[in-house]
Amino acid sequence: MGDLKVNFEQNEQLADDDIRVTVQAAHLSQTVIELIQALEARQQSVDVYPITVDERVVLVPITDIIALEVYGTDVTLYTIEATYKIRGVLKKILGKLNQQDFIQIAKGSAINLNHLQSLEAAFSGSMTAFLSNQLKLTVSRKYLPELRQQLRM
């Protein structure tokens, strides 16, 4: 990406919670598209993920979610504070989370890139992802190229 300049312009005609963003570039490149998508994802994402535990709703901060693992419709949600067992579908859950931070690493698992500490080669071309709270998950070969791209490796 070339030279990125960020400017702030005060506009008192806007409501207090209104923000308008304009992206200017010489032409519509892949970098510009990704920037716009990141801004749109930020707007659509929520800061908490509600889960039902023992007939009460717990609002889990999305930044606290380390990883998700799915077995059938049973989802294990690993967070900094606790591990939750919920029901759901991985794709639907990922759709509700910030797309820039979460990435699927196997058919039944996804991680929050902000909690990824290191990657280590494993058997037959897969890798092991070392995450916060000593959590280790396998990155399958199928999902490795997308992870490498996300990490700019």
Secondary structure as UniProt FT lines:
FT   TURN            12..13
FT   TURN            16..17
FT   HELIX           30..44
FT   STRAND          48..53
FT   TURN            54..55
FT   STRAND          56..61
FT   HELIX           62..64
FT   STRAND          65..71
FT   TURN            72..73
FT   STRAND          74..79
FT   STRAND          83..87
FT   HELIX           90..96
FT   TURN            99..101
FT   STRAND          102..106
FT   TURN            107..108
FT   STRAND          109..112
FT   HELIX           113..115
FT   STRAND          116..121
FT   HELIX           123..125
FT   STRAND          127..131
FT   HELIX           132..134
FT   STRAND          136..139
FT   HELIX           141..143
FT   HELIX           144..150
FT   TURN            151..152
//
